[in-house]
């Protein structure tokens, strides 16, 4: 069962298709298993956001979706694709490298826990 149940309608409401972005629901039959978004199309450097629900990761849905999005991006005139990934997400990093993405820079994320005042 889905751990972060998301409907296609909810995904499309969260990130609407607009002139500078395209949102696609990734489905297994009629079951939504994730989404992929291409943003900043006009800049020619498209930014990708992808989410595959946990029970469906490592099954090829992300790879296939990225492959199809790359073709669509080229048709739309995008010349370069970028995406962000957590440094501890080794399976995703491995997939992106296999698909030809290169590490541009390592990002440091810092946090501070606030105590109650």
C-alpha positions as CSV (number, residue, x, y, z in Angstrom):
1,X,0.0,0.0,0.0
2,X,1.1,3.6,-0.5
3,X,2.8,5.2,2.4
4,X,2.3,8.7,1.2
5,X,-0.9,8.2,-0.8
6,X,-1.0,11.0,-3.4
7,X,-3.7,11.2,-6.0
8,X,-3.1,12.4,-9.5
9,X,-5.5,15.3,-8.8
10,X,-3.6,16.3,-5.7
11,X,-0.2,16.2,-7.5
12,X,-1.5,18.3,-10.3
13,X,-3.0,20.9,-7.9
14,X,0.3,21.1,-6.0
15,X,2.3,21.7,-9.2
16,X,0.1,22.9,-12.0
17,X,1.1,22.7,-15.6
18,X,2.1,26.2,-16.7
19,X,3.9,27.6,-19.6
20,X,7.3,27.3,-17.8
21,X,6.7,23.9,-16.2
22,X,5.2,20.5,-16.9
23,X,4.0,18.0,-14.3
24,X,3.4,14.3,-15.0
25,X,1.8,11.7,-12.8
26,X,3.7,8.4,-12.8
27,X,1.3,5.5,-12.8
28,X,1.2,1.8,-12.5
29,X,-2.0,1.0,-14.4
30,X,-4.4,3.4,-12.7
31,X,-2.4,3.6,-9.5
32,X,-0.4,6.8,-9.0
33,X,3.1,5.9,-7.8
34,X,4.8,9.3,-8.0
35,X,5.3,12.4,-10.1
36,X,7.9,14.1,-12.2
37,X,8.1,17.8,-12.9
38,X,10.1,19.8,-15.4
39,X,10.5,23.4,-14.4
40,X,12.3,26.5,-15.7
41,X,11.7,25.4,-19.3
42,X,12.1,28.9,-20.7
43,X,15.6,29.3,-19.2
44,X,16.8,26.3,-21.4
45,X,18.2,24.8,-18.2
46,X,15.3,22.6,-17.0
47,X,15.1,21.7,-13.3
48,X,13.7,18.3,-12.5
49,X,11.7,17.3,-9.4
50,X,10.9,13.6,-9.1
51,X,9.2,11.6,-6.4
52,X,8.5,7.9,-6.4
53,X,6.5,6.5,-3.5
54,X,8.6,4.2,-1.3
55,X,7.0,0.9,-2.1
56,X,7.7,1.5,-5.8
57,X,11.3,2.7,-5.7
58,X,14.1,0.6,-7.3
59,X,11.7,-0.9,-9.8
60,X,12.6,1.2,-12.9
61,X,9.8,3.8,-12.7
62,X,12.2,6.6,-12.0
63,X,14.6,5.6,-14.7
64,X,11.8,5.3,-17.3
65,X,10.2,8.5,-16.2
66,X,13.5,10.4,-16.5
67,X,14.2,8.9,-19.9
68,X,10.8,10.1,-21.2
69,X,11.1,13.5,-19.5
70,X,14.5,14.0,-21.2
71,X,13.0,13.4,-24.6
72,X,10.1,15.8,-23.8
73,X,12.6,18.4,-22.5
74,X,14.6,18.3,-25.7
75,X,11.4,18.8,-27.8
76,X,10.6,21.8,-25.7
77,X,14.1,23.4,-26.4
78,X,15.7,22.6,-23.0
79,X,19.5,22.3,-23.4
80,X,20.5,21.2,-20.0
81,X,18.8,19.4,-17.1
82,X,19.5,19.8,-13.4
83,X,18.2,18.1,-10.3
84,X,18.9,18.0,-6.6
85,X,19.3,14.9,-4.5
86,X,20.1,14.2,-0.9
87,X,23.7,13.1,-0.4
88,X,22.5,10.1,1.6
89,X,20.2,8.8,-1.2
90,X,22.8,6.5,-2.8
91,X,20.3,4.6,-5.0
92,X,19.1,7.8,-6.6
93,X,22.6,9.2,-7.1
94,X,23.6,5.9,-8.7
95,X,20.6,6.1,-11.1
96,X,21.3,9.7,-12.0
97,X,24.9,8.9,-12.8
98,X,23.9,5.9,-15.0
99,X,21.6,8.3,-16.8
100,X,24.5,10.7,-17.5
101,X,24.0,13.3,-14.8
102,X,27.2,14.6,-13.3
103,X,27.9,15.9,-9.7
104,X,28.1,19.6,-10.0
105,X,28.8,20.5,-6.3
106,X,28.1,19.0,-2.9
107,X,25.6,20.9,-0.9
108,X,25.8,21.2,2.8
109,X,22.5,21.3,4.7
110,X,22.5,22.6,8.2
111,X,19.8,22.6,10.9
112,X,19.3,24.0,14.3
113,X,16.8,22.7,16.8
114,X,15.1,25.6,18.6
115,X,14.3,25.2,22.2
116,X,11.0,26.7,23.5
117,X,11.5,30.2,24.8
